[in-house]
Each structure stands twice: as structure tokens, then as C-alpha cells.
Amino acid sequence: MVHELEVWLFADRVGTLSLVDGRLNFCYAAGWLSRPDSVALSASLPMQAEPFDDHQSRPFFAGLLPEGQMRRLIAQQFQISGQNDFALLDHIGGECAGAVTFIEPGQALPELARNDDVQWLSDEEVVAILDELPHRPMLAGKDGLRLSLAGAQDKLPVVFDGARIGLPLNGAPSSHILKPAIHAVEDSVTNEGFCMALADAMQLKPAKSKVHLVLGRSFLLVERYDRLINARGRRQRLHQEDFCQALGVVPEMKYQNEGGPGLTQCFDLVRRATRPSAPQILRLLDYVIFNALIGNHDAHAKNFSLLHSGKMPVLAPFYDTLSTAVYPTLTPKMAMKIGSKYKFSEVQTRHWEQFAEDVGLTKAQAKRRILELARSLPLSARKLQSDPHQGFAGNAMVEKIIGLIEQRCALTIRRLTAPSD
């Protein structure tokens, strides 16, 4: 028995995803291949007439879906197997990361111009959704909603017009990602909100985000960098893929110690996929240093993306950035090694030098940038904390994060400036 879904990119059918004897198969449409302006869905799925088998297809397509408990609950909602990527995409693959949409054969693509197809929510309804998400991820099964985002934490694609929050119905593009508090992780909303604001203050060009409070409940609203307003004032999708998708790595292997990508593969990808690559490489270097200094140990390859916004991909804005190191119960291991070390406390000058060599940078260039960031980050963090417009002053979690940053920056400066033996 063969099941099929049509795969659309923007307003064009680019190919067919099939389920054959429980295994995925993807084939580009002949009409798409013959177009002069056609592009590949992913760096791991280059343009070719021959179909891609399950091993080749799964990293990109499974990479669009939620993970872990969220995935299990969605599968239960639809009474399908939690391992069935195809069935999950059939049910929730209407509004995904990037510009890809999945539609049953013969069905029409939802009218792209209908950005007004939004169910606006009252404050009480927003709070009700915050309560519902842990039990019903992506609000799976609600009429008119087919929403999917990768990752293991609760989140929801929404529309935000500056005042109101709404649900995008019937294939309408969302504008923001709503991120509620993470269960059993103290004040995760403020943590991520502060770290994202700090990345912005350091001019690292993260996704724009802001902490919101509704009826005493806080959540983060992150503006989607893969959505924009076009010349006609309509919301439009931009295509993107995370590094695991681009490197052909399935989501369950996203951590380096499970066989997933390390920093060498990430830098190689950026060097290979972008032109000119030098500015993108330097941005990625900044992301790596920033994550290390704020204690974001969960910066795995699915938390970096390529954005296909012009002729060549660029490194997408920074996202999913919070200090996990402030929580004693969370792992002290970083998702990707610096040199040969997973633990920041063990990273010496020689490990930073090994990292620089591995990713194709000079030791002097890397050292100079690490010291620049380590010297300026604590000052920027204190300035951000005291800014009355930001709302971080007096917050205990922010104080903890800044204390950790000051400690890590001082340690880094001491180690990198110590006279060598």
C-alpha cells in the first residue's frame, strides 16, 4: 500500500512524499526540476530526477516535526503510531518551519493571500491555551489548525499584530512563535527573554523576542524570521532548514555525543552553503562563543539554521537561546564539544585553539574574538539588567545568569591571557 502527500514550497508543488511499506520516499516533480528558478528543498536533498530513499529523506521531513513527549501526545491525539512521520505530516504539516506545506493529492493549496484567516484570542483564551498545550501540543486536532514546529519544548505558531494574539487557520502563515514556561525549569521565560535580549544588545542579530504577561502568566513571543510582509502587505513564508536537516542527520541524533553534528561539520556546512561565506562564518563563531559564555549547553545542530532568503542561503538569526548552566539539575555537558571538551569548566586555551583549527579559523583570530566578547558581555548584561524599559531589574533569575556570565568571562580571560609554559 502506497500513501502519498504532495510537497509544496511557497505556491508551487515541488514533489511527492510517499510512504511505501512503512518507509519514506521523496521524489521531485519533473515540472519543478525543469524550471529555471527552482531550488532544492534542502542541502541534503539536491535537485535530481531519481527518488530519495528513507535514509536520505527522513532527516529533512522528520526534522519538521515535534520531538519527544510532544510527538507522542500528538500521535495519541490522531491514533497513529508515534514513529509514523508520514501520518504526522499529513495531520499537522500545514504550517511548518520554512516554506514547505504538505497537502493530500488533488487538494488545492490554501489561498496564500488569506492572511486574515485568524482566530483572534481573548486574554482568557490565551491562558486556556497555555494550560492546554502540555496535554495537546500544537493544539493538534483543532478545526482549521495544522501546525508543526521541531523541538521537544512546548511552543505554538501564532499571529501577533502588536496587540492581539491569534491562531492561523486553514494554512494561513503565522508571524510569531509563542513559547510558554518550560515545566520544572525555573523562570525559563525570563531566562530565554534575557539571553535573547542580551544577544541583541551584543549585536549578534538574534530573532526578535519579547516577554509578555497575560493575566499573570508569562510567555515569550518570538518573531518568525522565516516570515515577512511582502510589497502587497501580505505575510509570506521564507524557506529555511536547520543544520541537522541540511546535513542529513535525523532529529533523534541531534546531540554530538549521540553521533550528531559537531562544530566542525557546522562550520563546514556554512562555508559550503553560503556565499560570501566569511561573514556567515564569523557570525557562527560569535554564536558559539556567546553560547559558551552564557552557559547555553543545549546549542545542538537543530538550534542553528540556514535561511533561504535570496540567491544563496545565509545563517539564520540566533534562536532558542537560554542559560541552561544556571540550573544545577540540568547537564553540565555542552551539546557540541569545544576542542575535545564537553564541559566548559574544562575548556583551556589549547581547547579553544583546537576548536579554531578544526573549524578553519586561525588561532589568533578566534582568540581575539573570544576575548572581545568575554570582556564586553558582562558590561552589556549589567546595562541590560538596569534598563528600566526592559523589565529585568530585580529579577532573581537574571541576577543568577549575570553571575554565571561574569564567572565564565573572567575564567576565559584569565586562561586566554595567562603566559604559556
N, C-alpha and C positions, 0 to 999 in steps of 0.2 A: 504494500500500500504506500503510495507516494502522496505526501501533503505538500502544498506549495503556498508561498507568500510572495507577493510582488514587493520588490525593494525599490523605494523611490528616494531620490536625492533632490531636494528642493521640489520642483514641479515636474520632474522627469523620472520615468521608470528606467532604472539602471540595470535591473537584473532580477533573477528569481532565486529565492532561498527555498530549498527543498528539504524535506525530511524523508529519507529513504532507509527503511529498516532500522529506524532509531538513530540514524546518523545524519548530520547536516551536510548539505551540498550547496554551493553557490555558483551561479553562472551569470556573467554579464550578458545583457541583451545585445543582439547583433546591431540594433539601431543605435544603441549607446556607444558601442565600440567604433562605429563608423562616423560619429560626429567629431568635427574638428575641435570643439570646445569641451569635449568630455574629460572627466577626471576620474581617477581611481577612488574607490570608497575608502581605501586605507593603504598605507605604505606596505602593509603585509598582504594586500590583495591587488597586485599590479594588473593593469589592463591586459587581458588575454581572452581568447575565444574558448580555451579549454576550461572546464569547470574546476572549482576548488573543492577538495575533499573535506571531511570533517576536521581533520588535523589542521588544515590550512584555514578553514572558515571559522571555526569556533572561537578563536581569540577575539576577533572583531565583534561577532554577533553576540556571544555570551557576555562580552565586555560592556554591552549596553544595558545589562540587567542588574537589578539589585543583588546583593550577596547575603549569605548567612541566614540569620533568622528572618530578615525581611523577605527574602526569596522563598523561604519555607512557608511563611504565612500567606504570601500571595498565591503560591501553588495550592495551598489548602482552600483558599477562597474560591478558586476555579475548579477544584477537584481534579488537579492534574499532578503529574509527578514533579517533584522539586528539581529533578535532573533534566527536565524537558525544556531546553532553551527555546525550541521552536514554538511550543504551545504558549510559553510565557510571552514571547514576542508577539504572537497572534493576539493575545489578550491585552497587553499593556504597551505595545510598541507603536503608539500613535504619535507621542511627543517624547522624543529621546534626546540624549546629548548629541550635538551636531545637527545636521540637516537631513537625517535619514528617517524614513517613515515606512511602516510595514502595513500592507493592505491585502486583503484576500483577492485572488484573481477575479477580474471582471468588475470589481468595485471601483468607484470613482474616487480620486484623491479629494479630500475635503477642500472646499473653496479657500484658497490661501488668503484671499482678501478679507475673510470674515474674522478680523482681529477683535471684533466687537462681541464675539460669541463667548461671553464671560459670565459666570455666575458670581456676582459681587456678594461679599460676605459681611454680615454684621460682626461686631466685636464678639458677641456671644457665640456666633458660628465659628469664628476663628479659634476661640478657646475650645469649643467642642471638637474641632478637627485636631488640635494639639493633643487632646485626650484620646482621640480615635486612632491616630497614626501608629502608636506602638502595637495595636491589635490589628490594624488594617492598613499596612504600608501602601503608599501611593493612592490611598482611598480606592484600592483595587475593587472593581466590580460595580462602582457607582455609575449610574447612567451618564453617558457622554464623556466619560473620562478614560483615556488610555495613556497613562503617564508612566515613564520609566527613567530612572537615573541609576548609574552604577554606585556601588559602595555599600557598606554594611550598616551605616547610621541612618536613622530616620531623617527624611527630607521630603520636600514636596515641590514640584514645579507650580508656580502661581503667577498671576498677573498683578502687578502693583503699579498704580498710576500716581503715586506720590501721596495719596491719602487713603485709598481703598485697596483691600486685598481681594482677589477673586480667583476662581478656578477656571482654567482654559478648557472650554468644551469643544467637542467634535473636531479635534485636530487643530484648533487654534494654537499659535505659538505662545508659550509662557514668556515672561520677562524676567522673573526672579526665581531664586530657589529659597524656600523657607526652611530653615534649619532649627528645629526645636532643641530644648535641652537634652543632652545625652544622659540616659538613665545611669545612675551610680557614678557619674563623673561630675564632681562639684563645680557648679557655675561655669559649665562648658561654653555657654553662650557669651558671657563676658570674656572668657579666655580667648575664644576664637575672634570675637569682635575686636579685642585689644590687639591681638597679634596681626590681624589683617590691617588695622589702622596703623600699626607700627611699620608694617611693610610699606604702606602708602607714604608714611612720613619719611621713610628712608629712600623714597622714590624708586621702589622696586616694581612698580606698576602691577599691584595685585588686582583681582576682581574687586569692584566697589561693593562695600557691605556696610550694614548699619544694624545696631542692636535696636529692636523695637519692643515696646511694652504695651500689652493689651490686657486690660482688666487684671493687672498684677502679674501677668505671665510674660516672661521674656522669651524672645527668639531672635535669630539672626536672619536678615533678608540680604541675600547676595544677588547683585545684579548679574544676569547672564551675559558673559562676553560673547557667547555664540548666538546672540540675538541682537538685531539692530533695527532702527527705524529707517525705512527707505525714503526715497525722494517723494513718494506719494503719502508719506505719513503712516505707512503700514508696517507692522512688526514683521521682520523677516529672519529666517534661520541662516546661520553661518555653519559651515561644516567644521567639525573638529574630531580628533581621536586622541585618546590617551596613549602614553608611551607603551603600555602593555599591548594595546591593540596594534599600534604601529610596528612593534617588534614581534608580533605573532605569539604572545605569551598569554595563556588563559588566566582569568582573574584569580583563580584559587592558587596560582603560583606567583602572586604579585610581590611577595617578600623575597629578598635576595637569598636569605638562608633556606628558603624552600625551592631554590633553583630559579628564582625570578631575576629580573634585570638588576645589575649593579650600576654604579655611576659611570663606569667605562662605556657600557652599552648605551646609556642615556646620552652621553656627550657625543658618541659616535653617530647616534641617530640624528641629533640636531645638526651635526657637521655635514651629514649626508643629505638631509631632507630640506635644509633651508639655504637660501642664497640672498644676500651675502650672509654667511654663517657666523662670522666673527662677532657681530653684536649680539646674536642669539646665544652664542657660547658664553659670552661674558654675563649675560642675564642669568643663564642657568648656573654659572659659578656663584653669582650673588645669592640665588635661591638656596643653593647647597650650604653656603656659609651662614646665611640667615637662619635656616632650619636648625643647624647645629648649635648656634649661639642662643636661640630662644628655647631649645630643648624640644623641638618637634620631631619625636622619634618615629612618627608614623608616616614620614615622607617617602612612600613607596612609589613605584613607577606608574601607578594609576592616578597619582596625585600630580602628575605633570602631563601636559597635553600639547599637541600641535594644532594650531588654528589655521584653517584653510580659507583665508580671507582675501587673497589676491592670487597672482600667478604662482607664487611659491608659498609654502606654509611658513608660519612664524611660531615662535614659542608662545604658547597661550599665557594670559595673565596668571599669576600666582593664586592658588586657592587651597581650601581645606588645610588651613594653617593654624595650629594651636599648640601651646606648650604642653606636651604630654608629660615632660620630665618633672613637672611640679606635683604630680600625683604619685605618691610612694607605691601605690598598688599596681601601677602600670609598668610595663617592661622598661628597664634601663637600656635595652638594646635598640640601636637605630635600625631603621628599615633597610638602609644601604650602608655598607662599610665606607669609612674614610681610611684609605690605605688598607691595612689589614685588620682594622679595629671596628667592632660594632658598638663599643661603649665609649661615649665622649670622654669620660674621665681618663681613659687610657690613650687618647689621641695626643701623641707628642709631635714635635716639629717634623721628625722623619716620616710620620704617617701622612701629614699634610703634603709633604714633598712627594711621597709615593703616589698619593692621590693626583697631584698635579701632573706627574709623569704619565700615569695611567690614562688620564683624560686628554692628553696632548697639549698641556699648558707648561710654560716654563715655571720653575720653582720660584724664581724671583717675582714673576707676575702674580702668581697665586698668593705668595706671602704678603706682597704689598696690599692686595685687595682684602685679605683676611684681617690684616692689622687695621686698615682703614675702617672696616665695618666694626671690628671689635672696639675701636676707640670711640666711634660715633654712636653706636647703638645704645649704650646706657644713657647718654645725654638725651637722645631722641625719645627714649622710653619715659624718662622723668618729665620731659617737656610735654609729651602727650598726656601723661597722667595728670598734670596740673592744669591742662587746658580746660577752662570751665565749659566750653561748648561740646566737649567730648563725653562728659558724664562718667569718667573713670576715676576721678578723685575720691579718695576714701574707700575704694573697693579693696577688700582683703585679697581677692584672687589676683588682681592687678599688682598689688604690692608683692605677692609671692613670686609672680612671673618676673618682675623687675629685679628682685633679689637674686633670682636664679641667673638672669641675664648678666647682671653685674659680676657675679661669681665666675661665670663661664668666660666672659670677656677678659676679666683680669687674669684668669688662668691661661687663656690663649695668648694674651700679650706677653705674659711672663715667659711662657715656653718658647714663643717665636723670637723673642729678643734676647734670650739667655745666650751667653757666649758658648759657641760649640766647643766640644772637647778637642 
